Amino acid sequence: MADNSRSIQQPVIEAITEFDSADLGDLCEAAEEAILDGNGFGWLSPPPRSVQENFWKGVLMVPVRELYCARFEGRIVGSGQLVKPFANNEAGGHIAQVATFFIAPYARGYGLAIGLLAVLENSAKEQGFKILEVDVRETQLAAISLLEASGYEKWAVKKNYAWNGERYVDGYYFKKEIAELGK
């Protein structure tokens, strides 16, 4: 007789406002794998776990940052942040940014990146932002493909954007109008 007691856990994208130790560990593990794969949002090699834990805890403390995580089979496997402008930035108050956007290599191919990007866009739109921006290294081909397929346009290239451990690589800046600009 087959064991039907095991439930199948569907992929989930959720806002994170606090960590339990398992979630923080999962996020650090996923980030380490992404860093080793070249998607380190600044890191070239995984920092000590305590540095990573402090980084992620710090994200939750910044009022203009919203952290969203992708779960697969119950574990956090990726993240994205919606970074909103500070209140004193009236001129740029219509623009939000995406940061620390990644899915661990072992969880790719299940639509989590597409879902995570959609959740970030929806949150930005619900909060009245008109434009969403994101920047990536030229070597992040999967991210570039996802952004282009999702309607983002490349509006700038920054030479020598980042050192990847071997050479300087350019950075690509993308934007998407998520609501009508109007007046």
N, C-alpha and C positions, 0 to 999 in steps of 0.2 A: 504494500500500500504506500502511495506517495505521501510525503510530508507536505501538506498544504498550509502549515502554520507560518511559514516564512513569508513575510510581506515584501513586496517589491516597492522600493522607495524611488519615487520619481525625482528627476532633477528639479531643484528649487532655486529661485533667486530671491534673496531676502535682505532687508535692511538689518544691519547689526548695530546695536546701541550699547551692548556690553558683551564681554566674552566670558564663557566658562573655560576652564583649563583645556578641555578637549577641543573646543573650537579654535582657541588660540594656537594650540599645537598643530591642528590641521592646517590652519592658515599659514603658519610658519613653514610647515613642510611643503605645502603647495608653492609658496613663494621661493623656497630654496630650489625646488625643481625648475621653476620658471627662470630663476637667475642662472642656473647652470645651462639652461637652454637658450640663453641670450636675451631674455625678456626681463631684465633685472631692475627696471625703473630706477636706474642709477648705480646699482651695485654690479660689480663685475664677478664677484664670487660671494657666496652666502656669508653674511656676517655671523658672529656668534649668536646663538639662540636668544640670549638675553637682550642683545641689541635689537633683534627683530621684534621680540615681544614688546619692548619699550616703544619701538616705532609704531606698531599697530595700536597699542594702548593710547599713544599720543594722538593718533588720527581721531580716535573717538572723543578726545578732549577739545578738538578745534571746532568751534561753533559753525564755521562756514564749510565744513566737510561732512559729507554723508557717505558712509561706507556700506556698500552692497556686496554680498558674497554669493557665490554660486555653490550649491551643494549637489553632490552626486553620491548616491548610495549612502546618504546621511552625513557625509563628511564635507567640510569646506574644501573646495578645489580651485578656487579663484576669487578674484575681487575686482572691484572698480569703485572709484570714488567720484562723486559729484562734488566739484569744488566751486563754491559760489563766491562772488565778489564780496569784499568787505563793504559795510554800509556806507563808508565814506567814498566809495567809487561810484558816484552817481553817473558819470559819463559812460562807464563800462558796465553798469548794473544790469544790462540786458544779456550779458554773456556769462555762461558758466563753462567749466572745463571738466574734462574726464582725466583722471589720474590713476596710477597703479592698476591699470586694466590688464588682467592676465587670466588665463586658465592654465593650470598645470598640464604639462605634456601628457600625463597618463589619463587625463579626463577630456581630452580634445576629441572632436568628432561627434559630439552629442548635441550640438546646438546651444551649448551653454554661453558661448561668447555672444552669439546673436541675441539670446534672451537677456543677458546681462546688459548689453548695449541698449536694448529696447527699454529695460527698466530705468536705466539712467536717463534716457531721453524723456520718458514719461514723467519721471520725477521733476526734471528740469522744466518741462512744459507746464506741469501742474502748478509750479511755483512762479510762473510768469516769465521765464527766460525765453529769449527769442533765438539765440544762437548757442550752439554747443561746439566747443573747440577741443581738439586733442592733438598732441604731437607725438611722433614715433620716430624711431631710428629707421633709416633707409633699409636696414637689414631685416626688419620685422615684416617680412613679406605676407604672412598670414594676417597680421593686423591691418596692413595696408589694403589687402584684398577685401577684408571684412568692411572696413570703412568705406571704400569705394562702392562696394555692393550695397551698402546701407545708405547711400545718397550723400556721403561726405565729399566735399571738393577740396583738393589740395590747393592752398592759396599761397604757400610760401615754402622755400627751401632754405635751411640754415646750414651753411658750410661748417664743417668741423664741429658739429652739434655734440658729439660724444666720442669718447675714447672707448673702444670695445675690447681693449686688452692687447690688440695687435696693431690697430690703425685708427685714425679718426674717420668717423662716418658722418654723413649728413643727416639732418633731421627734416622731416616732412611735417608741415602744419596743415591740419585739416579743419574744416568747419562745416556745420550743417545748420541751415535755417530751420528751426523746429516750430516756429510760429511766425505769422506775418509781422513784418517789422512795423509798418504803418508809422504813425506819429506818436 
